[in-house]
Amino acid sequence: MTGAAAALTVTLAAGALAAPASAATPRPGHGDHRHEATQGALDGIVAEGVPGVTAQVRDKYGSWNAASGVGDLRRGTPRGKHDSFRVGSITKTFVATVLLQLQAEGRIDLDDTVGKWLPGVVEGNEHDGDAITVRQILNQTSGIADYSRDDEFSRKVFSTEFFKHRYDTWTPEQLVKLAMRNKRVFEPGKGWGYSNTNYVVAGMIIKKVTGNAYGDEIERRVIEPLDLKATIAPGTRATMPRPSSRAYGKLPLDPEAKTYDVTELNPSFASSAGEVISDSADLNRFYSALLGGRLLPKEQLAEMKDTVSRGEDRGGRYGLGLIELTLPCKGTVKRTVWGHDGDLHGSSNLAVTTEDGSHSLALNMNGDWAGDADPVAEAEFCGK
């Protein structure tokens, strides 16, 4: 999920920060000199105070894997170049891809109402599922309240009460009901507002249409065809697969702003809005295949890339689970990349690729209180 509290960036357990150390050094002769600026930007993230960062670039020359900083603050071990991590809202692109595939198969129309598939689910406090389309939940123009802003949810997830609830299981139905306790943000189609509830509803629609959990459909339609060995929808699984590093962050509602280790947690509170686990290599393969036309017919890919403004404060434009981002390169040259960002419990991520899918970057920071991924994207794509 993405953004501050609304993005569910939460954290757990202790440890003093260790001195950062770069875990990747460019080696002339292996093509790494082409990524010196990118490596410098990764090191810069660590210099800002993030424990560690892992990344991969994939282009016509092959794959370049890098890391910087620390993966485990207590042990002082370096960040791994091939770590798995929680991708947060990057999950949304996977979910949107499945729904667009279902549309291509004639099993659903994106202009169907939510009420057609989930009657009575999106109701209350001005919400009306019969007035909201599937397309509007995918491009965040539905006006549905974000459950992660609900007071009860915030208390259990963003305050120190999290320690009591880190292994709780949340059902999609529970999460949507939390959202319905809050007033609609705007009339459907009359604004743009990031809401994790939209993609919980999307996951519920996938199950209604197919009879299968959204994660099972992602596995069958995306993970298996692309051979994404590190990608899973974990459901209620609290532990991380290996290899992986520890994830650190600060609870937004903790007045002491301590740093905690939140590596283990039940990710069901993120559901189909942000629970997927993957690694940089898999994310690059996914976005490269998606933008390269291997997962969707031309018509559906064009619909996915039909964007609306996210507002001046956020920048970029939002399609159907896909962000169009124009990088502010020096001079008059601009570079446009497509992908998504995501944050979840001590895990901050960015995965982007060029429009033809030929040049991709994916990275993860194992800390959520500092660090900016944009300079890494600019270093990798600007001037190339």
C-alpha positions, 0 to 999 in steps of 0.5 A: 500500500502506499502513502503515510498512514493511509498506506499502512506503513507500520513497524515493530521491535528494536535495535540501534542503527548500525553504521551503513555499508555499501554491499555493491561496488561497480566493477568495470568489465562487468557492465556495472560502470553503466550504473555508477550513478544508480549505485550512488543514488542507492548509497544516498538512500542509506546515507539518509538513514534507511538501514538498507536497500536492494535493487535490480536493473534489467535492460538490453545488456542483461540484469544488474543487481545491487544492494547497500547498507544493512539487512539486520541491524542487530547482527550488522549483516549487509543487505542482500542483493536478492532479498524477498520483501513485502511489495505493498501497493505494487500488489494493485498492479497484479490485481488490476491485471487479473481483472483486465484479463477477465474483461478480455475473456468477456467474464466481466465489464469494467463498466459494470457496477460494484453492486452488480457483483457485490450487492449490498457490500459498498453501502452506507455513509453516502456510499452506493455500490450501484453508482460505482463502476469497477473501472472507478475502483481501479483508477481510484475515482470511486470516492470510497473511504479508505479503511486504513484511515478508520480510527479503530483500524489506525489504533490497532495498526499504527499505535503501540497496540499493534504489538497486540494485533500483529498476528490478527487475521482480517477478512476483506469483508471486515476491512470494507465494513470499516470503510463503510463506517466513514463518509464517502470522500467524493461523488464517484467519478468527481475526483481522485483519492487513493483508497486501499478499500478500492483494491480490497473490493477488487479482490472480492470481485475477482473471487465472485467472478472466478470462484477463486481467491485473488491470490490463486488467480494471480498465481495461475494467470501471472506468477506461473506463466512468468515463472516468478519464483519469489512472488506469492500472495501470503494470505495469513502467513506471518513469516518471510521466505528466504532470502530476506532481510529484517524490516524496520520502521516507526509506528506513526501514532507512537509518540516516542517515534521509536524504531521497531522491527516488523518483519513478522506480521499477518498481512491480511490487513493489507489484503488484495491492496498490498499483501504480495511478497516478491523480489526485485528480479520478479517485479522487473520481469512482471512489469517488463512483461506487462508493458511489453504486451505479454499479459494483456491484449492491446485493448486492455493494456491501452485501458490500463494506461488510460490515466487520470491526474493524481493531483499536483501534490502527488504528481504523475497520473494514475491508470488502472493499478498503474502509475505514469511517472515523468522523471524530471531529468536535467535539461529539456529531456523528460523520461516517462516510466510506468509502474507503481510504488508501495509501502508496508510495515518497514518496507518501501518500494518502487518498480518502474519500466519504460513504455516498451518494457525494455528497461526496468528498475525495482528496489526495496528499502527496509526502513520507512522513516526516510529515503527517497526512491525518485533519485534512483529512478532519475539516475538510472533512466535520465540521459540513457 
